[in-house]
Amino acid sequence: MARRLVLHVGLMKSGTSFIQQVLRANDEVLAGRDVLFPAPWKLQVQAVREISDHGGAGQDPVDDKGPWRKLMKRIEEWPDTAVVSMEFLGPRGRRKVREILADLPADEVQVVISVRDLARTIPAMWQENVQNWGRLSWPEYLDGVREEDRSKPGPGRSFWTRQDASGIAETWVSAAGADRVTLLTVPPRKAPSSLLWERFASIIPVDPAGFDLDVPSNPSLGLPSLLVLHELNARLRESPDPITARAYERTVKRLLAKRSLAAPSLAWATTPTGSPPAVTSRSSDCAGLERMSSATSRSCAAPRWPVSTRRRSRPRTDWPPRSTRWRC
């Protein structure tokens, strides 16, 4: 049984791809430092998908020879620290989270939730929506996010299910305990990419030096490219000879969007005119993290998230929140 398991559960669009690429590219370096990152990567993806839909109340049982059991066996056979990183785990419900934690073969489990400011997350999630055959324009998507209507399918439900940081943190804290959950803040835009790795490495913990950080990135699309892709999605949906989901994934998302339209020179502002007040207001709600009570420790002067433009009449004396650990 592993002595320690670091379980990175997202959130989506919070540097997860970069962290996962670094872990994958340096799995042998990690192993040399007594840290297991189970390979191949496909095993972790398939395992998380399986446990999300199986093994719980009202669900079919987990296949004894399936990917989840294979992943658990790999961790069980490792004597020291293991790391699993998959953002699909973050928004699981309370019952499923308890079931997952109970099945992990490790003496100690440390849950890591990476969080990013909403001003960058909302456009990134819209971009992800467009790259997956989404039909909503930016104004339509932003309106849906602002309304936060989770009672029906739409951006309100899809976004906040995956990005309700305080709600997701409360779910994992309720199951794992506050001392077993760490909030990892994503550095600001102009910070060196190595800073995010250094923060994650401090949680494992492992010396961040000596790792290859020149890894493939998850390229962003500029606004012109997104508008082209959005228009293409509309025409494909209206076509008398519709494209299949598999063909869209292969030709449009992977080949056209990721390889052709993702031009770094076409960068665009993350927060369009008129949205900062709404973003700031909603970000302040993430202070709900403070309400979770327990001892805490952190390794920085003050977390950079959530961001608020409000001035305080006197310095705060109750920061950091007594809820969980911060790495920022």
C-alpha positions in Angstrom: 0.0 0.0 0.0 1.2 3.5 -0.8 2.4 5.6 2.1 0.8 8.7 0.6 -1.4 9.5 -2.4 -1.7 13.0 -3.9 -5.0 13.2 -5.6 -5.3 16.2 -7.9 -9.0 16.7 -8.8 -9.0 19.9 -10.9 -10.6 22.3 -11.4 -10.8 22.4 -15.1 -8.8 25.1 -16.9 -6.6 25.6 -13.8 -3.3 24.5 -15.2 -4.2 20.9 -15.0 -2.9 20.1 -18.5 0.5 21.7 -17.8 0.8 19.8 -14.5 -0.2 16.5 -16.1 2.3 17.0 -19.0 5.1 17.7 -16.6 4.3 14.6 -14.5 4.1 12.5 -17.7 7.3 13.8 -19.2 9.2 13.2 -15.9 7.7 10.0 -14.6 11.2 8.4 -14.5 12.6 11.3 -12.6 9.7 11.1 -10.2 10.2 7.3 -9.7 13.9 8.0 -8.9 12.6 10.2 -6.1 10.2 7.6 -4.8 7.2 9.1 -6.5 4.9 7.1 -8.8 2.9 8.8 -11.5 1.0 5.8 -13.0 1.5 5.3 -16.7 0.2 5.2 -19.3 -1.8 8.4 -19.0 -4.7 6.8 -20.7 -5.1 4.4 -17.7 -5.8 7.3 -15.4 -8.3 8.8 -17.8 -10.1 5.6 -18.3 -10.0 4.7 -14.6 -11.6 8.0 -13.5 -14.3 7.7 -16.2 -15.1 4.1 -15.0 -15.3 5.0 -11.3 -17.5 8.0 -12.0 -20.1 5.8 -13.6 -19.7 2.5 -11.6 -19.3 1.1 -8.2 -21.7 3.4 -6.4 -25.3 3.1 -5.2 -27.6 2.4 -8.2 -24.6 1.9 -10.5 -23.1 -1.2 -12.1 -20.2 -2.7 -10.2 -16.6 -1.8 -11.1 -15.0 -4.4 -13.4 -12.4 -6.4 -11.5 -10.2 -6.4 -14.6 -11.1 -2.8 -15.7 -8.9 0.3 -15.6 -9.9 1.4 -12.1 -8.8 -1.8 -10.5 -5.6 -1.8 -12.6 -4.8 1.8 -11.4 -5.6 0.9 -7.7 -3.3 -2.2 -8.0 -0.4 0.0 -9.3 -0.8 2.3 -6.4 -1.2 -0.5 -3.9 2.1 -2.0 -5.0 4.0 1.2 -4.7 5.5 1.7 -1.2 6.0 5.4 -1.1 4.2 8.4 -2.7 1.9 8.2 -5.7 0.2 11.0 -7.7 -3.0 10.9 -9.7 -4.2 14.0 -11.6 -7.6 14.1 -13.4 -9.9 17.1 -13.4 -13.0 15.0 -14.0 -12.9 14.0 -10.3 -13.5 17.5 -9.0 -17.2 18.0 -9.5 -18.3 14.5 -8.3 -21.1 14.4 -5.7 -20.6 13.9 -2.0 -21.6 10.2 -2.1 -19.3 9.4 -5.0 -16.4 11.3 -3.4 -16.7 9.3 -0.2 -16.8 6.1 -2.3 -13.7 7.0 -4.2 -11.7 8.0 -1.1 -12.7 4.8 0.6 -11.3 2.8 -2.3 -7.9 4.4 -2.4 -5.1 2.1 -1.3 -3.0 4.6 0.6 -2.3 5.3 4.3 -2.7 9.0 3.7 -4.6 10.8 0.9 -3.9 14.5 0.1 -6.5 16.1 -2.2 -5.4 19.0 -4.3 -7.8 21.4 -5.8 -6.3 23.9 -8.2 -8.2 27.2 -8.7 -7.9 30.1 -11.1 -9.4 33.5 -11.2 -12.8 33.8 -12.9 -11.7 36.6 -15.2 -9.5 34.0 -17.0 -11.6 30.9 -16.3 -14.9 32.1 -18.0 -13.4 32.8 -21.4 -11.3 29.6 -21.2 -14.5 27.5 -20.5 -16.3 29.3 -23.4 -13.3 28.4 -25.6 -13.6 24.8 -24.5 -17.3 24.9 -25.3 -16.7 26.2 -28.8 -14.0 23.6 -29.5 -16.6 20.9 -28.6 -19.2 21.9 -31.2 -20.7 24.6 -29.0 -23.2 26.9 -30.6 -23.4 29.8 -28.0 -21.8 33.1 -28.8 -19.7 34.8 -26.2 -22.5 37.2 -25.0 -24.9 34.2 -24.8 -22.5 32.1 -22.9 -21.6 35.0 -20.5 -25.2 35.7 -19.8 -25.8 32.1 -19.0 -22.9 32.0 -16.6 -24.1 35.1 -14.9 -27.6 33.7 -14.4 -26.3 30.6 -12.8 -29.4 28.6 -13.6 -28.6 25.0 -12.8 -32.1 23.8 -13.2 -31.8 23.1 -16.9 -29.0 22.3 -19.4 -27.0 25.3 -20.5 -23.9 27.3 -19.6 -25.2 28.1 -16.1 -25.3 24.4 -15.2 -22.2 23.3 -17.2 -20.0 26.1 -16.0 -20.8 26.2 -12.3 -20.9 22.4 -11.9 -17.2 22.4 -12.9 -16.2 25.8 -11.5 -18.0 26.3 -8.2 -14.7 26.3 -6.3 -16.2 26.8 -2.8 -18.9 24.1 -3.4 -16.4 21.6 -4.8 -14.0 22.3 -1.9 -16.7 21.8 0.7 -17.6 18.5 -0.9 -14.1 17.1 -0.7 -13.4 18.6 2.8 -16.6 17.0 4.1 -15.3 13.6 2.9 -11.5 13.9 3.4 -11.2 16.4 6.2 -9.9 19.9 6.0 -6.4 18.9 6.9 -6.4 16.6 3.8 -7.3 19.2 1.2 -5.0 21.8 -0.3 -6.1 24.7 -2.5 -3.5 25.4 -5.2 -3.8 28.9 -6.7 -2.8 29.4 -10.3 -0.2 32.2 -10.7 -1.1 35.4 -12.5 -0.8 35.6 -16.3 2.7 37.0 -16.5 4.2 34.7 -13.9 6.8 32.1 -15.1 5.3 28.8 -15.9 7.7 27.1 -13.5 5.9 28.8 -10.6 2.8 26.6 -10.9 5.0 23.5 -11.0 7.0 24.7 -8.0 3.7 25.1 -6.0 2.4 21.6 -7.0 5.8 20.0 -6.3 5.7 21.5 -2.8 2.5 19.5 -2.1 3.9 16.1 -3.2 6.4 17.1 -1.8 9.4 16.8 -4.1 12.3 19.2 -5.0 11.0 21.0 -8.1 14.5 21.3 -9.6 15.7 18.8 -12.2 12.4 18.4 -14.0 11.9 19.0 -17.8 9.3 21.8 -18.0 9.5 22.1 -21.8 6.3 20.1 -22.4 3.5 20.3 -24.9 1.0 23.0 -24.0 -2.8 23.1 -24.4 -2.9 26.0 -26.9 -5.5 28.8 -26.6 -7.4 30.2 -29.5 -7.5 33.9 -30.1 -10.8 35.6 -30.5 -10.6 35.7 -34.4 -10.0 32.0 -34.4 -12.8 31.3 -32.0 -15.2 33.3 -34.1 -14.2 31.3 -37.2 -14.7 28.1 -35.3 -18.0 29.3 -33.9 -19.3 30.0 -37.4 -18.0 26.7 -38.7 -19.9 24.9 -35.9 -23.2 26.7 -36.9 -22.7 25.7 -40.6 -21.9 22.1 -39.7 -25.0 21.8 -37.6 -27.1 23.1 -40.6 -25.4 20.8 -43.1 -27.7 18.2 -44.8 -24.8 15.8 -44.4 -23.9 16.2 -40.6 -20.5 15.3 -39.4 -20.2 12.6 -36.7 -18.9 13.5 -33.2 -15.9 11.3 -33.7 -15.0 13.0 -37.0 -15.5 16.4 -35.4 -13.1 15.5 -32.6 -10.5 14.3 -35.1 -10.7 16.8 -37.9 -12.1 20.0 -36.4 -11.0 20.1 -32.8 -7.6 18.3 -33.0 -6.5 19.2 -36.5 -8.1 22.5 -37.3 -8.4 24.1 -33.8 -5.4 22.8 -31.9 -2.9 22.7 -34.8 -4.0 25.5 -37.1 -6.1 28.1 -35.4 -4.2 28.2 -32.0 -2.0 31.1 -32.9 -0.2 32.8 -30.0 -0.2 36.1 -31.8 -4.0 36.2 -31.8 -4.3 36.7 -28.0 -7.4 38.5 -26.7 -8.5 40.2 -23.5 -9.9 37.6 -21.0 -12.6 39.9 -19.6 -14.6 41.8 -22.2 -15.9 45.3 -21.4 -18.7 45.3 -18.9 -17.9 42.0 -17.1 -15.4 42.9 -14.4 -18.0 43.9 -11.8 -20.0 40.7 -12.3 -16.8 38.6 -12.2 -15.5 40.4 -9.1 -18.9 40.0 -7.3 -19.1 36.3 -8.1 -15.5 35.8 -7.1 -16.2 37.2 -3.7 -18.6 34.4 -3.1 -15.7 32.0 -3.1 -15.0 33.5 0.3 -17.3 30.7 1.3 -14.2 28.7 1.6 -13.5 30.7 4.7 -16.5 29.2 6.4 -15.1 25.7 6.5 -13.7 25.4 9.9 -10.5 23.6 10.9 -6.8 24.2 11.4 -4.9 25.3 8.4 -1.4 26.0 7.2 0.0 27.7 4.1 3.3 28.7 2.6 2.7 32.1 1.3 1.9 35.6 2.4 -1.6 35.8 1.0 -3.6 33.9 -1.7 -4.2 35.7 -4.9 -7.7 34.3 -5.4 -10.5 35.3 -5.1 -9.8 38.8 -6.2 -11.8 41.7 -5.0 -11.5 45.4 -5.8 -13.1 46.5 -2.5 -11.0 48.4 -0.1 -11.0 47.5 3.6 -11.0 50.1 6.3 -8.4 48.1 8.3 -6.2 45.1 7.6 -7.7 41.7 7.9 -6.6 39.6 10.9 -8.6 36.4 10.0 -6.6 35.5 6.9 -5.9 32.8 5.8 -9.2 31.0 6.1 -9.2 28.3 8.7 -10.5 25.8 6.2 -7.7 24.1 4.3 -4.2 24.5 3.1 -3.2 27.1 0.5 -0.2 26.9 -1.9 0.0 30.2 -3.7 
